[in-house]
Amino acid sequence: MTQPLRFGIVGAGMMGREHIRNLKLLPGARLTALADPTPSSLDWALSEAGDPGVATFETSQALAASGLVDAVIVASPNFTHRQELEPLFAAGLHILCEKPLCTTLEDARWAVEQAKTHAGVFWTGMEYRFMPPVAAFVERVHAGEIGRLVQLSIREHRFPFLPKVGDWNRFSANTGGTMVEKCCHFFDLMRLIVRDEPVRVYCSGAMDVNHLDERYDGRTPDIIDNSFTIVDFAGGQRAMLDLNMFADGAENQEEIGAVGDTAKLEVFIPSGDVVFSPRVGFLAPKQVSRTHVAVDQAALEAGSHHGATFHQLEAFLAAVAGTAPIQVTAEDGLRAVAIGVAAEISAREKRVVELHELGF
Ligand SMILES: NC(=O)c1ccc[n+]([C@@H]2O[C@H](COP(=O)([O-])OP(=O)(O)OC[C@H]3O[C@@H](n4cnc5c(N)ncnc54)[C@H](O)[C@@H]3O)[C@@H](O)[C@H]2O)c1
């Protein structure tokens, strides 16, 4: 029998602990080490792991040098990803780096270059692709159920950003800005669903409600809490993201709708419903059909991403075993950051941003 893959986690905060809970569900994986400079994070993560044999380190350098891990999940704050990736690339370890790949295009391009010659698997964490209802939705769009895809709309209406260790997520310099930090997920989904590259972005957004009364060393947060973003794709398809982060009462947090020339398909999270509405003409009775995509209960309970963390780790393990391709590459991570960076510039400068301005 093959030995389980030995995992290390760099950054043992909220997302690191979600990975710990999901690794426990995978027989092909075993957590062996953690790296985090904050002792309370390590304590909390160790109790989550429930295994006193898990080694702890302050840095990813020490973890990489320990010889205790085959694969590493990077779940440290966004602005630390590049510095934490350096020793992991150097050690030739398999890497799953949480989104956003990096906070700047320069750093994300660096990661893409490293990944090209990397001995191990490099995977950008993009959980939303792996939510079972979203995966079913994408498969049906790609199978041609709506005909030729013309318009794609993604709505995320959710709760404000949560408190984080050291409050790093309150400032764009640390996160890349909301359109990079959070919305890279949705820009990644757009590229995945449309199967094309964007050419221009227009984003109208601001911080209008959340964090206005918060102060950190006298500074007020500077992160967008609501926005509309339009993304034009090279093939003429148009996509839109409607983000709101003070809509915690919304029934569904995510609603994705694709309209083709013959039908519309929608998916709703967390309801898990996929709704198909073929065109029937103005007067004919509608023929709407609704299917429910169930999620494994253990995977659902092990995280707050509708089972996605479990399924992504499963797919990562398959890529390491060489039985399946890398589904989210460093290049995918870079491209999602690029749309986010374009959206941040667009919102700030109140203008359309062409992707070629950013070198794409
Ligand atoms: N895929 C998703 O849906 C999703 C969801 C949440 C967070 N994330 C990503 O996961 C990462 C962590 O976010 P979080 O919500 O867990 O934040 P967090 O603040 O809860 O945890 C971050 C942890 O990293 C530690 N840390 C700080 N600097 C470090 C360094 N240089 N090296 C190692 N560890 C360091 C902190 O002490 C803390 O324990 C971010 O990149 C975030 O964008 C992804």
The ligand as an SDF file (V2000), in Angstrom:
LIG
                    3D

 44 48  0  0  0  0  0  0  0  0999 V2000
  -10.1910   29.7750   -0.8390 N   0  0  0  0  0  0  0  0  0  0  0  0
  -10.9530   30.4520   -0.0400 C   0  0  0  0  0  0  0  0  0  0  0  0
  -12.1400   30.5080   -0.2330 O   0  0  0  0  0  0  0  0  0  0  0  0
  -10.3060   31.1730    1.0950 C   0  0  0  0  0  0  0  0  0  0  0  0
  -11.0570   31.5280    2.2090 C   0  0  0  0  0  0  0  0  0  0  0  0
  -10.4170   32.1860    3.2440 C   0  0  0  0  0  0  0  0  0  0  0  0
   -9.0760   32.5190    3.1400 C   0  0  0  0  0  0  0  0  0  0  0  0
   -8.3830   32.1650    2.0280 N   0  0  0  0  0  0  0  0  0  0  0  0
   -6.9670   32.5320    1.8920 C   0  0  0  0  0  0  0  0  0  0  0  0
   -6.2320   31.8470    2.8870 O   0  0  0  0  0  0  0  0  0  0  0  0
   -5.1630   32.6830    3.3400 C   0  0  0  0  0  0  0  0  0  0  0  0
   -5.2710   32.8440    4.8460 C   0  0  0  0  0  0  0  0  0  0  0  0
   -6.4760   33.4660    5.1800 O   0  0  0  0  0  0  0  0  0  0  0  0
   -7.1560   33.2390    6.6110 P   0  0  0  0  0  0  0  0  0  0  0  0
   -8.5580   33.6540    6.4370 O   0  0  0  0  0  0  0  0  0  0  0  0
   -6.8890   31.8800    7.1020 O   0  0  0  0  0  0  0  0  0  0  0  0
   -6.3710   34.3190    7.4970 O   0  0  0  0  0  0  0  0  0  0  0  0
   -6.0500   34.2480    9.0730 P   0  0  0  0  0  0  0  0  0  0  0  0
   -5.6370   35.5980    9.4800 O   0  0  0  0  0  0  0  0  0  0  0  0
   -7.1870   33.5760    9.7880 O   0  0  0  0  0  0  0  0  0  0  0  0
   -4.7960   33.2560    9.1540 O   0  0  0  0  0  0  0  0  0  0  0  0
   -3.5550   33.5820    8.6200 C   0  0  0  0  0  0  0  0  0  0  0  0
   -2.4900   32.8840    9.4550 C   0  0  0  0  0  0  0  0  0  0  0  0
   -1.2260   33.0740    8.8290 O   0  0  0  0  0  0  0  0  0  0  0  0
   -0.2840   33.3910    9.8410 C   0  0  0  0  0  0  0  0  0  0  0  0
    0.8340   34.1100    9.2400 N   0  0  0  0  0  0  0  0  0  0  0  0
    1.0540   35.4480    9.1740 C   0  0  0  0  0  0  0  0  0  0  0  0
    2.1940   35.6940    8.5090 N   0  0  0  0  0  0  0  0  0  0  0  0
    2.7070   34.4940    8.1640 C   0  0  0  0  0  0  0  0  0  0  0  0
    3.8680   34.0940    7.4660 C   0  0  0  0  0  0  0  0  0  0  0  0
    4.7110   34.9900    6.9670 N   0  0  0  0  0  0  0  0  0  0  0  0
    4.0930   32.7690    7.3100 N   0  0  0  0  0  0  0  0  0  0  0  0
    3.2280   31.8600    7.8000 C   0  0  0  0  0  0  0  0  0  0  0  0
    2.0980   32.1880    8.4560 N   0  0  0  0  0  0  0  0  0  0  0  0
    1.8510   33.4850    8.6290 C   0  0  0  0  0  0  0  0  0  0  0  0
   -1.0400   34.1610   10.8820 C   0  0  0  0  0  0  0  0  0  0  0  0
   -0.3900   34.0860   12.1410 O   0  0  0  0  0  0  0  0  0  0  0  0
   -2.3720   33.4210   10.8800 C   0  0  0  0  0  0  0  0  0  0  0  0
   -2.3730   32.3620   11.7900 O   0  0  0  0  0  0  0  0  0  0  0  0
   -5.2800   33.9900    2.5680 C   0  0  0  0  0  0  0  0  0  0  0  0
   -4.4650   33.9550    1.4310 O   0  0  0  0  0  0  0  0  0  0  0  0
   -6.7310   34.0140    2.1510 C   0  0  0  0  0  0  0  0  0  0  0  0
   -6.9720   34.7910    0.9960 O   0  0  0  0  0  0  0  0  0  0  0  0
   -8.9630   31.4850    1.0270 C   0  0  0  0  0  0  0  0  0  0  0  0
  1  2  1  0
  2  3  2  0
  2  4  1  0
  4  5  1  0
  4 44  2  0
  5  6  2  0
  6  7  1  0
  7  8  2  0
  8  9  1  0
  8 44  1  0
  9 10  1  0
  9 42  1  0
 10 11  1  0
 11 12  1  0
 11 40  1  0
 12 13  1  0
 13 14  1  0
 14 15  2  0
 14 16  1  0
 14 17  1  0
 17 18  1  0
 18 19  2  0
 18 20  1  0
 18 21  1  0
 21 22  1  0
 22 23  1  0
 23 24  1  0
 23 38  1  0
 24 25  1  0
 25 26  1  0
 25 36  1  0
 26 27  1  0
 26 35  1  0
 27 28  2  0
 28 29  1  0
 29 30  1  0
 29 35  2  0
 30 31  1  0
 30 32  2  0
 32 33  1  0
 33 34  2  0
 34 35  1  0
 36 37  1  0
 36 38  1  0
 38 39  1  0
 40 41  1  0
 40 42  1  0
 42 43  1  0
M  CHG  2   8   1  16  -1
M  END
$$$$
